[in-house]
């Protein structure tokens, strides 16, 4: 069983910034790959960014240069992932879901990000 605590979503104007965080806990005994997907209204869920247990990152072309994924693997924050989102655009509006890969993907409950003036 895996539990998630996601936070950091909200309403921001175009060009603004937000920082999402996601902490996975439960029967997790080591560090795993984690990442973010998002789903906009009327669209399919899409990949945003991922970070491996070793810290390697990968991004969707649509967010490269604007979003930064990072993680905290300290004893008190094992398997916690962040998404720093800068230069936000209206098309970034979506529900953002974090996930952790433990043989299969476990998903957080999602946090709403709205970019609007």
Secondary structure, DSSP 4 states (H G I P E B T S, - for coil): -EEEEEE--EEE-TT--EEEEEEEEES--S---EEEEEE-TTS--EEEEEE-TT--EEE-TTTTTTEEEEEE-STTSTTEEEEEE-S--GGG-EEEEEEEESSSEEE---EEEEE--
